[in-house]
Amino acid sequence: MSFMKLSLSRKANLEGMLIGDQVTIGGPAVEENIRFEVLRNESGFENKVFDRLVKKLDKEPFSTVDQVIKYIETY
Protein backbone atom coordinates (compact mmCIF):
# COMPACT_ATOMS: atom_id res chain seq x y z
CA MET A 1 0.00 0.00 0.00
CA SER A 2 1.38 3.41 -0.95
CA PHE A 3 0.67 6.74 0.67
CA MET A 4 -0.44 9.84 -1.23
CA LYS A 5 0.51 13.17 0.35
CA LEU A 6 -2.01 15.73 -0.88
CA SER A 7 -0.69 19.06 -2.12
CA LEU A 8 -2.11 22.29 -0.75
CA SER A 9 -4.04 22.84 -4.00
CA ARG A 10 -5.60 19.35 -3.84
CA LYS A 11 -6.61 19.96 -0.22
CA ALA A 12 -8.06 23.36 -1.19
CA ASN A 13 -10.10 21.71 -3.96
CA LEU A 14 -11.60 19.32 -1.42
CA GLU A 15 -12.18 22.01 1.20
CA GLY A 16 -13.95 24.25 -1.33
CA MET A 17 -16.44 21.63 -2.47
CA LEU A 18 -20.13 22.55 -2.49
CA ILE A 19 -23.04 20.10 -2.38
CA GLY A 20 -23.14 18.28 -5.72
CA ASP A 21 -19.45 18.89 -6.53
CA GLN A 22 -17.17 16.02 -7.47
CA VAL A 23 -13.36 16.09 -7.34
CA THR A 24 -11.05 13.47 -8.85
CA ILE A 25 -7.60 12.99 -7.35
CA GLY A 26 -4.87 10.86 -8.88
CA GLY A 27 -5.25 8.24 -11.57
CA PRO A 28 -3.44 7.27 -14.78
CA ALA A 29 -3.82 10.75 -16.30
CA VAL A 30 -1.35 12.04 -13.71
CA GLU A 31 0.70 8.82 -13.64
CA GLU A 32 -0.72 7.52 -10.34
CA ASN A 33 -2.08 3.99 -9.92
CA ILE A 34 -4.95 4.86 -7.60
CA ARG A 35 -7.77 7.31 -8.35
CA PHE A 36 -10.07 8.84 -5.73
CA GLU A 37 -13.45 10.31 -6.67
CA VAL A 38 -14.93 12.46 -3.92
CA LEU A 39 -18.58 13.56 -4.12
CA ARG A 40 -20.01 16.17 -1.77
CA ASN A 41 -23.63 15.50 -0.83
CA GLU A 42 -26.07 16.81 1.76
CA SER A 43 -24.91 14.36 4.42
CA GLY A 44 -21.17 14.89 3.87
CA PHE A 45 -18.75 13.22 1.46
CA GLU A 46 -18.64 9.95 -0.47
CA ASN A 47 -15.20 8.71 -1.44
CA LYS A 48 -14.71 6.04 -4.13
CA VAL A 49 -11.34 4.43 -4.79
CA PHE A 50 -10.38 2.90 -8.16
CA ASP A 51 -7.26 1.08 -9.30
CA ARG A 52 -5.46 1.61 -12.60
CA LEU A 53 -7.80 -0.86 -14.31
CA VAL A 54 -10.88 1.19 -13.29
CA LYS A 55 -11.96 -1.45 -10.79
CA LYS A 56 -13.68 0.04 -7.77
CA LEU A 57 -11.70 -0.94 -4.70
CA ASP A 58 -13.58 0.87 -1.97
CA LYS A 59 -16.44 3.25 -1.19
CA GLU A 60 -16.55 5.15 2.08
CA PRO A 61 -18.86 7.84 3.50
CA PHE A 62 -17.36 10.67 5.58
CA SER A 63 -18.92 13.58 7.41
CA THR A 64 -15.99 16.03 7.17
CA VAL A 65 -13.38 17.02 4.60
CA ASP A 66 -10.63 16.40 7.17
CA GLN A 67 -11.71 12.74 7.33
CA VAL A 68 -11.56 12.54 3.51
CA ILE A 69 -8.05 14.04 3.40
CA LYS A 70 -6.78 11.71 6.15
CA TYR A 71 -8.29 8.68 4.38
CA ILE A 72 -6.68 9.56 1.02
CA GLU A 73 -3.32 10.32 2.58
CA THR A 74 -3.24 7.02 4.48
CA TYR A 75 -4.86 4.74 1.86
PyMOL Python script that loads the backbone (N, CA, C, O; Angstrom):
from pymol import cmd

cmd.read_pdbstr("""\
ATOM      1  N   MET A   1       0.847  -1.180   0.000  1.00  0.00           N
ATOM      2  CA  MET A   1       0.000   0.000   0.000  1.00  0.00           C
ATOM      3  C   MET A   1       0.888   1.237   0.000  1.00  0.00           C
ATOM      4  O   MET A   1       1.823   1.329   0.795  1.00  0.00           O
ATOM      5  N   SER A   2       0.605   2.184  -0.881  1.00  0.00           N
ATOM      6  CA  SER A   2       1.385   3.413  -0.949  1.00  0.00           C
ATOM      7  C   SER A   2       0.587   4.574  -0.360  1.00  0.00           C
ATOM      8  O   SER A   2      -0.642   4.549  -0.312  1.00  0.00           O
ATOM      9  N   PHE A   3       1.315   5.579   0.081  1.00  0.00           N
ATOM     10  CA  PHE A   3       0.671   6.741   0.674  1.00  0.00           C
ATOM     11  C   PHE A   3       0.720   7.909  -0.293  1.00  0.00           C
ATOM     12  O   PHE A   3       1.720   8.106  -0.984  1.00  0.00           O
ATOM     13  N   MET A   4      -0.356   8.686  -0.346  1.00  0.00           N
ATOM     14  CA  MET A   4      -0.439   9.841  -1.228  1.00  0.00           C
ATOM     15  C   MET A   4      -0.526  11.095  -0.367  1.00  0.00           C
ATOM     16  O   MET A   4      -1.542  11.331   0.287  1.00  0.00           O
ATOM     17  N   LYS A   5       0.522  11.890  -0.364  1.00  0.00           N
ATOM     18  CA  LYS A   5       0.509  13.166   0.350  1.00  0.00           C
ATOM     19  C   LYS A   5      -0.173  14.186  -0.549  1.00  0.00           C
ATOM     20  O   LYS A   5       0.292  14.445  -1.658  1.00  0.00           O
ATOM     21  N   LEU A   6      -1.269  14.763  -0.080  1.00  0.00           N
ATOM     22  CA  LEU A   6      -2.013  15.731  -0.881  1.00  0.00           C
ATOM     23  C   LEU A   6      -1.330  17.093  -0.861  1.00  0.00           C
ATOM     24  O   LEU A   6      -0.897  17.567   0.190  1.00  0.00           O
ATOM     25  N   SER A   7      -1.241  17.713  -2.023  1.00  0.00           N
ATOM     26  CA  SER A   7      -0.686  19.060  -2.120  1.00  0.00           C
ATOM     27  C   SER A   7      -1.686  20.054  -1.536  1.00  0.00           C
ATOM     28  O   SER A   7      -2.856  19.732  -1.329  1.00  0.00           O
ATOM     29  N   LEU A   8      -1.211  21.246  -1.280  1.00  0.00           N
ATOM     30  CA  LEU A   8      -2.105  22.293  -0.754  1.00  0.00           C
ATOM     31  C   LEU A   8      -3.251  22.582  -1.716  1.00  0.00           C
ATOM     32  O   LEU A   8      -4.376  22.833  -1.283  1.00  0.00           O
ATOM     33  N   SER A   9      -2.974  22.550  -3.028  1.00  0.00           N
ATOM     34  CA  SER A   9      -4.042  22.838  -3.996  1.00  0.00           C
ATOM     35  C   SER A   9      -5.080  21.714  -4.029  1.00  0.00           C
ATOM     36  O   SER A   9      -6.271  21.981  -4.184  1.00  0.00           O
ATOM     37  N   ARG A  10      -4.641  20.465  -3.885  1.00  0.00           N
ATOM     38  CA  ARG A  10      -5.598  19.349  -3.838  1.00  0.00           C
ATOM     39  C   ARG A  10      -6.464  19.446  -2.589  1.00  0.00           C
ATOM     40  O   ARG A  10      -7.671  19.215  -2.648  1.00  0.00           O
ATOM     41  N   LYS A  11      -5.847  19.789  -1.455  1.00  0.00           N
ATOM     42  CA  LYS A  11      -6.611  19.964  -0.218  1.00  0.00           C
ATOM     43  C   LYS A  11      -7.605  21.113  -0.366  1.00  0.00           C
ATOM     44  O   LYS A  11      -8.747  21.006   0.083  1.00  0.00           O
ATOM     45  N   ALA A  12      -7.180  22.207  -0.990  1.00  0.00           N
ATOM     46  CA  ALA A  12      -8.059  23.362  -1.187  1.00  0.00           C
ATOM     47  C   ALA A  12      -9.244  22.987  -2.079  1.00  0.00           C
ATOM     48  O   ALA A  12     -10.365  23.435  -1.840  1.00  0.00           O
ATOM     49  N   ASN A  13      -9.000  22.168  -3.104  1.00  0.00           N
ATOM     50  CA  ASN A  13     -10.100  21.713  -3.964  1.00  0.00           C
ATOM     51  C   ASN A  13     -11.132  20.937  -3.162  1.00  0.00           C
ATOM     52  O   ASN A  13     -12.333  21.118  -3.360  1.00  0.00           O
ATOM     53  N   LEU A  14     -10.682  20.081  -2.264  1.00  0.00           N
ATOM     54  CA  LEU A  14     -11.602  19.318  -1.423  1.00  0.00           C
ATOM     55  C   LEU A  14     -12.327  20.218  -0.430  1.00  0.00           C
ATOM     56  O   LEU A  14     -13.536  20.090  -0.238  1.00  0.00           O
ATOM     57  N   GLU A  15     -11.593  21.122   0.195  1.00  0.00           N
ATOM     58  CA  GLU A  15     -12.176  22.006   1.199  1.00  0.00           C
ATOM     59  C   GLU A  15     -13.188  22.977   0.604  1.00  0.00           C
ATOM     60  O   GLU A  15     -14.093  23.431   1.304  1.00  0.00           O
ATOM     61  N   GLY A  16     -13.048  23.299  -0.680  1.00  0.00           N
ATOM     62  CA  GLY A  16     -13.952  24.245  -1.334  1.00  0.00           C
ATOM     63  C   GLY A  16     -15.168  23.612  -1.989  1.00  0.00           C
ATOM     64  O   GLY A  16     -15.944  24.298  -2.655  1.00  0.00           O
ATOM     65  N   MET A  17     -15.337  22.316  -1.806  1.00  0.00           N
ATOM     66  CA  MET A  17     -16.442  21.629  -2.472  1.00  0.00           C
ATOM     67  C   MET A  17     -17.802  22.071  -1.921  1.00  0.00           C
ATOM     68  O   MET A  17     -17.982  22.231  -0.714  1.00  0.00           O
ATOM     69  N   LEU A  18     -18.741  22.259  -2.833  1.00  0.00           N
ATOM     70  CA  LEU A  18     -20.127  22.546  -2.486  1.00  0.00           C
ATOM     71  C   LEU A  18     -20.959  21.290  -2.711  1.00  0.00           C
ATOM     72  O   LEU A  18     -20.502  20.360  -3.376  1.00  0.00           O
ATOM     73  N   ILE A  19     -22.160  21.250  -2.172  1.00  0.00           N
ATOM     74  CA  ILE A  19     -23.043  20.096  -2.378  1.00  0.00           C
ATOM     75  C   ILE A  19     -23.237  19.876  -3.872  1.00  0.00           C
ATOM     76  O   ILE A  19     -23.577  20.801  -4.610  1.00  0.00           O
ATOM     77  N   GLY A  20     -23.015  18.636  -4.309  1.00  0.00           N
ATOM     78  CA  GLY A  20     -23.139  18.278  -5.717  1.00  0.00           C
ATOM     79  C   GLY A  20     -21.824  18.287  -6.470  1.00  0.00           C
ATOM     80  O   GLY A  20     -21.756  17.778  -7.589  1.00  0.00           O
ATOM     81  N   ASP A  21     -20.770  18.856  -5.880  1.00  0.00           N
ATOM     82  CA  ASP A  21     -19.455  18.885  -6.525  1.00  0.00           C
ATOM     83  C   ASP A  21     -18.794  17.514  -6.461  1.00  0.00           C
ATOM     84  O   ASP A  21     -19.025  16.738  -5.533  1.00  0.00           O
ATOM     85  N   GLN A  22     -17.971  17.231  -7.460  1.00  0.00           N
ATOM     86  CA  GLN A  22     -17.166  16.018  -7.474  1.00  0.00           C
ATOM     87  C   GLN A  22     -15.736  16.387  -7.834  1.00  0.00           C
ATOM     88  O   GLN A  22     -15.507  17.154  -8.769  1.00  0.00           O
ATOM     89  N   VAL A  23     -14.775  15.845  -7.100  1.00  0.00           N
ATOM     90  CA  VAL A  23     -13.357  16.092  -7.337  1.00  0.00           C
ATOM     91  C   VAL A  23     -12.672  14.749  -7.551  1.00  0.00           C
ATOM     92  O   VAL A  23     -12.894  13.804  -6.794  1.00  0.00           O
ATOM     93  N   THR A  24     -11.839  14.670  -8.584  1.00  0.00           N
ATOM     94  CA  THR A  24     -11.051  13.472  -8.852  1.00  0.00           C
ATOM     95  C   THR A  24      -9.598  13.762  -8.503  1.00  0.00           C
ATOM     96  O   THR A  24      -9.043  14.789  -8.895  1.00  0.00           O
ATOM     97  N   ILE A  25      -8.993  12.843  -7.761  1.00  0.00           N
ATOM     98  CA  ILE A  25      -7.602  12.989  -7.351  1.00  0.00           C
ATOM     99  C   ILE A  25      -6.844  11.750  -7.791  1.00  0.00           C
ATOM    100  O   ILE A  25      -7.269  10.624  -7.532  1.00  0.00           O
ATOM    101  N   GLY A  26      -5.717  11.965  -8.460  1.00  0.00           N
ATOM    102  CA  GLY A  26      -4.869  10.858  -8.877  1.00  0.00           C
ATOM    103  C   GLY A  26      -5.356  10.208 -10.157  1.00  0.00           C
ATOM    104  O   GLY A  26      -6.156  10.780 -10.898  1.00  0.00           O
ATOM    105  N   GLY A  27      -4.861   9.003 -10.405  1.00  0.00           N
ATOM    106  CA  GLY A  27      -5.249   8.238 -11.574  1.00  0.00           C
ATOM    107  C   GLY A  27      -4.195   8.248 -12.664  1.00  0.00           C
ATOM    108  O   GLY A  27      -3.208   8.981 -12.589  1.00  0.00           O
ATOM    109  N   PRO A  28      -4.418   7.415 -13.690  1.00  0.00           N
ATOM    110  CA  PRO A  28      -3.443   7.275 -14.778  1.00  0.00           C
ATOM    111  C   PRO A  28      -3.116   8.575 -15.511  1.00  0.00           C
ATOM    112  O   PRO A  28      -2.001   8.736 -16.008  1.00  0.00           O
ATOM    113  N   ALA A  29      -4.063   9.497 -15.584  1.00  0.00           N
ATOM    114  CA  ALA A  29      -3.821  10.753 -16.302  1.00  0.00           C
ATOM    115  C   ALA A  29      -2.676  11.553 -15.684  1.00  0.00           C
ATOM    116  O   ALA A  29      -2.013  12.331 -16.369  1.00  0.00           O
ATOM    117  N   VAL A  30      -2.454  11.358 -14.396  1.00  0.00           N
ATOM    118  CA  VAL A  30      -1.348  12.039 -13.712  1.00  0.00           C
ATOM    119  C   VAL A  30      -0.307  11.028 -13.220  1.00  0.00           C
ATOM    120  O   VAL A  30       0.434  11.281 -12.270  1.00  0.00           O
ATOM    121  N   GLU A  31      -0.278   9.882 -13.893  1.00  0.00           N
ATOM    122  CA  GLU A  31       0.697   8.819 -13.636  1.00  0.00           C
ATOM    123  C   GLU A  31       0.671   8.291 -12.203  1.00  0.00           C
ATOM    124  O   GLU A  31       1.717   8.036 -11.606  1.00  0.00           O
ATOM    125  N   GLU A  32      -0.537   8.130 -11.660  1.00  0.00           N
ATOM    126  CA  GLU A  32      -0.716   7.524 -10.343  1.00  0.00           C
ATOM    127  C   GLU A  32      -1.615   6.309 -10.502  1.00  0.00           C
ATOM    128  O   GLU A  32      -2.560   6.340 -11.290  1.00  0.00           O
ATOM    129  N   ASN A  33      -1.338   5.247  -9.771  1.00  0.00           N
ATOM    130  CA  ASN A  33      -2.077   3.992  -9.923  1.00  0.00           C
ATOM    131  C   ASN A  33      -3.462   4.008  -9.304  1.00  0.00           C
ATOM    132  O   ASN A  33      -4.344   3.280  -9.761  1.00  0.00           O
ATOM    133  N   ILE A  34      -3.674   4.802  -8.293  1.00  0.00           N
ATOM    134  CA  ILE A  34      -4.951   4.858  -7.596  1.00  0.00           C
ATOM    135  C   ILE A  34      -5.639   6.181  -7.901  1.00  0.00           C
ATOM    136  O   ILE A  34      -5.004   7.234  -7.950  1.00  0.00           O
ATOM    137  N   ARG A  35      -6.964   6.106  -8.107  1.00  0.00           N
ATOM    138  CA  ARG A  35      -7.769   7.310  -8.350  1.00  0.00           C
ATOM    139  C   ARG A  35      -8.850   7.393  -7.281  1.00  0.00           C
ATOM    140  O   ARG A  35      -9.513   6.401  -6.979  1.00  0.00           O
ATOM    141  N   PHE A  36      -9.021   8.573  -6.715  1.00  0.00           N
ATOM    142  CA  PHE A  36     -10.068   8.841  -5.729  1.00  0.00           C
ATOM    143  C   PHE A  36     -11.092   9.772  -6.354  1.00  0.00           C
ATOM    144  O   PHE A  36     -10.729  10.797  -6.931  1.00  0.00           O
ATOM    145  N   GLU A  37     -12.363   9.428  -6.246  1.00  0.00           N
ATOM    146  CA  GLU A  37     -13.451  10.313  -6.673  1.00  0.00           C
ATOM    147  C   GLU A  37     -14.238  10.682  -5.422  1.00  0.00           C
ATOM    148  O   GLU A  37     -14.808   9.819  -4.754  1.00  0.00           O
ATOM    149  N   VAL A  38     -14.261  11.970  -5.117  1.00  0.00           N
ATOM    150  CA  VAL A  38     -14.930  12.464  -3.919  1.00  0.00           C
ATOM    151  C   VAL A  38     -16.154  13.264  -4.349  1.00  0.00           C
ATOM    152  O   VAL A  38     -16.048  14.206  -5.134  1.00  0.00           O
ATOM    153  N   LEU A  39     -17.316  12.880  -3.827  1.00  0.00           N
ATOM    154  CA  LEU A  39     -18.577  13.557  -4.119  1.00  0.00           C
ATOM    155  C   LEU A  39     -19.083  14.199  -2.842  1.00  0.00           C
ATOM    156  O   LEU A  39     -19.159  13.547  -1.800  1.00  0.00           O
ATOM    157  N   ARG A  40     -19.429  15.477  -2.920  1.00  0.00           N
ATOM    158  CA  ARG A  40     -20.007  16.174  -1.767  1.00  0.00           C
ATOM    159  C   ARG A  40     -21.521  16.082  -1.889  1.00  0.00           C
ATOM    160  O   ARG A  40     -22.092  16.464  -2.910  1.00  0.00           O
ATOM    161  N   ASN A  41     -22.175  15.569  -0.838  1.00  0.00           N
ATOM    162  CA  ASN A  41     -23.633  15.496  -0.832  1.00  0.00           C
ATOM    163  C   ASN A  41     -24.159  16.149   0.443  1.00  0.00           C
ATOM    164  O   ASN A  41     -23.386  16.674   1.245  1.00  0.00           O
ATOM    165  N   GLU A  42     -25.465  16.114   0.624  1.00  0.00           N
ATOM    166  CA  GLU A  42     -26.071  16.811   1.762  1.00  0.00           C
ATOM    167  C   GLU A  42     -25.627  16.245   3.108  1.00  0.00           C
ATOM    168  O   GLU A  42     -25.591  16.972   4.101  1.00  0.00           O
ATOM    169  N   SER A  43     -25.291  14.970   3.151  1.00  0.00           N
ATOM    170  CA  SER A  43     -24.907  14.358   4.424  1.00  0.00           C
ATOM    171  C   SER A  43     -23.397  14.369   4.662  1.00  0.00           C
ATOM    172  O   SER A  43     -22.943  13.947   5.726  1.00  0.00           O
ATOM    173  N   GLY A  44     -22.617  14.841   3.699  1.00  0.00           N
ATOM    174  CA  GLY A  44     -21.172  14.886   3.873  1.00  0.00           C
ATOM    175  C   GLY A  44     -20.456  14.570   2.569  1.00  0.00           C
ATOM    176  O   GLY A  44     -20.689  15.222   1.551  1.00  0.00           O
ATOM    177  N   PHE A  45     -19.585  13.569   2.602  1.00  0.00           N
ATOM    178  CA  PHE A  45     -18.749  13.224   1.457  1.00  0.00           C
ATOM    179  C   PHE A  45     -18.821  11.725   1.194  1.00  0.00           C
ATOM    180  O   PHE A  45     -18.939  10.926   2.122  1.00  0.00           O
ATOM    181  N   GLU A  46     -18.749  11.354  -0.087  1.00  0.00           N
ATOM    182  CA  GLU A  46     -18.640   9.953  -0.470  1.00  0.00           C
ATOM    183  C   GLU A  46     -17.340   9.812  -1.244  1.00  0.00           C
ATOM    184  O   GLU A  46     -17.110  10.531  -2.217  1.00  0.00           O
ATOM    185  N   ASN A  47     -16.496   8.892  -0.819  1.00  0.00           N
ATOM    186  CA  ASN A  47     -15.197   8.706  -1.437  1.00  0.00           C
ATOM    187  C   ASN A  47     -15.147   7.332  -2.096  1.00  0.00           C
ATOM    188  O   ASN A  47     -15.359   6.316  -1.434  1.00  0.00           O
ATOM    189  N   LYS A  48     -14.867   7.297  -3.402  1.00  0.00           N
ATOM    190  CA  LYS A  48     -14.711   6.042  -4.128  1.00  0.00           C
ATOM    191  C   LYS A  48     -13.251   5.913  -4.546  1.00  0.00           C
ATOM    192  O   LYS A  48     -12.616   6.892  -4.939  1.00  0.00           O
ATOM    193  N   VAL A  49     -12.730   4.691  -4.457  1.00  0.00           N
ATOM    194  CA  VAL A  49     -11.342   4.425  -4.795  1.00  0.00           C
ATOM    195  C   VAL A  49     -11.296   3.433  -5.949  1.00  0.00           C
ATOM    196  O   VAL A  49     -11.957   2.395  -5.909  1.00  0.00           O
ATOM    197  N   PHE A  50     -10.509   3.756  -6.984  1.00  0.00           N
ATOM    198  CA  PHE A  50     -10.379   2.897  -8.158  1.00  0.00           C
ATOM    199  C   PHE A  50      -8.911   2.598  -8.393  1.00  0.00           C
ATOM    200  O   PHE A  50      -8.046   3.430  -8.120  1.00  0.00           O
ATOM    201  N   ASP A  51      -8.631   1.383  -8.910  1.00  0.00           N
ATOM    202  CA  ASP A  51      -7.261   1.076  -9.296  1.00  0.00           C
ATOM    203  C   ASP A  51      -7.034   1.464 -10.744  1.00  0.00           C
ATOM    204  O   ASP A  51      -7.943   1.975 -11.399  1.00  0.00           O
ATOM    205  N   ARG A  52      -5.854   1.231 -11.243  1.00  0.00           N
ATOM    206  CA  ARG A  52      -5.464   1.614 -12.604  1.00  0.00           C
ATOM    207  C   ARG A  52      -6.368   0.988 -13.666  1.00  0.00           C
ATOM    208  O   ARG A  52      -6.530   1.544 -14.752  1.00  0.00           O
ATOM    209  N   LEU A  53      -6.949  -0.159 -13.355  1.00  0.00           N
ATOM    210  CA  LEU A  53      -7.802  -0.863 -14.312  1.00  0.00           C
ATOM    211  C   LEU A  53      -9.272  -0.459 -14.185  1.00  0.00           C
ATOM    212  O   LEU A  53     -10.149  -1.133 -14.726  1.00  0.00           O
ATOM    213  N   VAL A  54      -9.542   0.626 -13.480  1.00  0.00           N
ATOM    214  CA  VAL A  54     -10.878   1.189 -13.289  1.00  0.00           C
ATOM    215  C   VAL A  54     -11.784   0.238 -12.503  1.00  0.00           C
ATOM    216  O   VAL A  54     -13.005   0.261 -12.665  1.00  0.00           O
ATOM    217  N   LYS A  55     -11.200  -0.572 -11.678  1.00  0.00           N
ATOM    218  CA  LYS A  55     -11.964  -1.447 -10.793  1.00  0.00           C
ATOM    219  C   LYS A  55     -12.171  -0.716  -9.472  1.00  0.00           C
ATOM    220  O   LYS A  55     -11.217  -0.231  -8.865  1.00  0.00           O
ATOM    221  N   LYS A  56     -13.420  -0.641  -9.034  1.00  0.00           N
ATOM    222  CA  LYS A  56     -13.684   0.043  -7.767  1.00  0.00           C
ATOM    223  C   LYS A  56     -13.160  -0.812  -6.623  1.00  0.00           C
ATOM    224  O   LYS A  56     -13.527  -1.979  -6.486  1.00  0.00           O
ATOM    225  N   LEU A  57     -12.308  -0.224  -5.814  1.00  0.00           N
ATOM    226  CA  LEU A  57     -11.704  -0.938  -4.696  1.00  0.00           C
ATOM    227  C   LEU A  57     -12.423  -0.684  -3.386  1.00  0.00           C
ATOM    228  O   LEU A  57     -12.440  -1.545  -2.506  1.00  0.00           O
ATOM    229  N   ASP A  58     -13.011   0.485  -3.252  1.00  0.00           N
ATOM    230  CA  ASP A  58     -13.579   0.868  -1.967  1.00  0.00           C
ATOM    231  C   ASP A  58     -14.567   2.007  -2.153  1.00  0.00           C
ATOM    232  O   ASP A  58     -14.494   2.754  -3.129  1.00  0.00           O
ATOM    233  N   LYS A  59     -15.487   2.134  -1.211  1.00  0.00           N
ATOM    234  CA  LYS A  59     -16.443   3.248  -1.192  1.00  0.00           C
ATOM    235  C   LYS A  59     -16.708   3.556   0.274  1.00  0.00           C
ATOM    236  O   LYS A  59     -17.167   2.692   1.021  1.00  0.00           O
ATOM    237  N   GLU A  60     -16.425   4.772   0.681  1.00  0.00           N
ATOM    238  CA  GLU A  60     -16.548   5.154   2.084  1.00  0.00           C
ATOM    239  C   GLU A  60     -17.293   6.480   2.234  1.00  0.00           C
ATOM    240  O   GLU A  60     -17.025   7.429   1.496  1.00  0.00           O
ATOM    241  N   PRO A  61     -18.224   6.550   3.180  1.00  0.00           N
ATOM    242  CA  PRO A  61     -18.857   7.841   3.500  1.00  0.00           C
ATOM    243  C   PRO A  61     -18.084   8.547   4.626  1.00  0.00           C
ATOM    244  O   PRO A  61     -17.576   7.897   5.540  1.00  0.00           O
ATOM    245  N   PHE A  62     -18.005   9.864   4.550  1.00  0.00           N
ATOM    246  CA  PHE A  62     -17.360  10.669   5.582  1.00  0.00           C
ATOM    247  C   PHE A  62     -18.209  11.893   5.853  1.00  0.00           C
ATOM    248  O   PHE A  62     -18.923  12.371   4.972  1.00  0.00           O
ATOM    249  N   SER A  63     -18.129  12.400   7.074  1.00  0.00           N
ATOM    250  CA  SER A  63     -18.918  13.584   7.408  1.00  0.00           C
ATOM    251  C   SER A  63     -18.127  14.879   7.285  1.00  0.00           C
ATOM    252  O   SER A  63     -18.727  15.951   7.199  1.00  0.00           O
ATOM    253  N   THR A  64     -16.792  14.811   7.274  1.00  0.00           N
ATOM    254  CA  THR A  64     -15.991  16.035   7.172  1.00  0.00           C
ATOM    255  C   THR A  64     -14.901  15.889   6.115  1.00  0.00           C
ATOM    256  O   THR A  64     -14.485  14.779   5.784  1.00  0.00           O
ATOM    257  N   VAL A  65     -14.447  17.020   5.591  1.00  0.00           N
ATOM    258  CA  VAL A  65     -13.378  17.020   4.600  1.00  0.00           C
ATOM    259  C   VAL A  65     -12.059  16.574   5.227  1.00  0.00           C
ATOM    260  O   VAL A  65     -11.228  15.978   4.542  1.00  0.00           O
ATOM    261  N   ASP A  66     -11.851  16.847   6.500  1.00  0.00           N
ATOM    262  CA  ASP A  66     -10.634  16.396   7.169  1.00  0.00           C
ATOM    263  C   ASP A  66     -10.545  14.870   7.190  1.00  0.00           C
ATOM    264  O   ASP A  66      -9.459  14.308   7.047  1.00  0.00           O
ATOM    265  N   GLN A  67     -11.686  14.202   7.368  1.00  0.00           N
ATOM    266  CA  GLN A  67     -11.711  12.740   7.328  1.00  0.00           C
ATOM    267  C   GLN A  67     -11.360  12.236   5.928  1.00  0.00           C
ATOM    268  O   GLN A  67     -10.644  11.245   5.786  1.00  0.00           O
ATOM    269  N   VAL A  68     -11.863  12.914   4.898  1.00  0.00           N
ATOM    270  CA  VAL A  68     -11.562  12.536   3.509  1.00  0.00           C
ATOM    271  C   VAL A  68     -10.063  12.665   3.246  1.00  0.00           C
ATOM    272  O   VAL A  68      -9.447  11.748   2.702  1.00  0.00           O
ATOM    273  N   ILE A  69      -9.479  13.793   3.626  1.00  0.00           N
ATOM    274  CA  ILE A  69      -8.051  14.040   3.403  1.00  0.00           C
ATOM    275  C   ILE A  69      -7.217  12.990   4.126  1.00  0.00           C
ATOM    276  O   ILE A  69      -6.280  12.440   3.546  1.00  0.00           O
ATOM    277  N   LYS A  70      -7.541  12.706   5.379  1.00  0.00           N
ATOM    278  CA  LYS A  70      -6.784  11.710   6.149  1.00  0.00           C
ATOM    279  C   LYS A  70      -6.893  10.337   5.480  1.00  0.00           C
ATOM    280  O   LYS A  70      -5.897   9.619   5.380  1.00  0.00           O
ATOM    281  N   TYR A  71      -8.086   9.968   5.024  1.00  0.00           N
ATOM    282  CA  TYR A  71      -8.289   8.677   4.376  1.00  0.00           C
ATOM    283  C   TYR A  71      -7.426   8.557   3.115  1.00  0.00           C
ATOM    284  O   TYR A  71      -6.745   7.551   2.911  1.00  0.00           O
ATOM    285  N   ILE A  72      -7.464   9.595   2.277  1.00  0.00           N
ATOM    286  CA  ILE A  72      -6.685   9.563   1.025  1.00  0.00           C
ATOM    287  C   ILE A  72      -5.195   9.495   1.334  1.00  0.00           C
ATOM    288  O   ILE A  72      -4.466   8.729   0.704  1.00  0.00           O
ATOM    289  N   GLU A  73      -4.741  10.280   2.286  1.00  0.00           N
ATOM    290  CA  GLU A  73      -3.316  10.324   2.580  1.00  0.00           C
ATOM    291  C   GLU A  73      -2.795   9.044   3.238  1.00  0.00           C
ATOM    292  O   GLU A  73      -1.592   8.784   3.212  1.00  0.00           O
ATOM    293  N   THR A  74      -3.681   8.251   3.823  1.00  0.00           N
ATOM    294  CA  THR A  74      -3.241   7.016   4.478  1.00  0.00           C
ATOM    295  C   THR A  74      -3.724   5.768   3.762  1.00  0.00           C
ATOM    296  O   THR A  74      -3.524   4.666   4.273  1.00  0.00           O
ATOM    297  N   TYR A  75      -4.356   5.897   2.591  1.00  0.00           N
ATOM    298  CA  TYR A  75      -4.864   4.739   1.856  1.00  0.00           C
ATOM    299  C   TYR A  75      -3.725   3.862   1.403  1.00  0.00           C
ATOM    300  O   TYR A  75      -3.953   2.834   0.767  1.00  0.00           O
TER     301      TYR A  75
END
""", "prot")
cmd.dss("prot")
cmd.show_as("cartoon", "prot")
cmd.util.cbc("prot")
cmd.orient("prot")
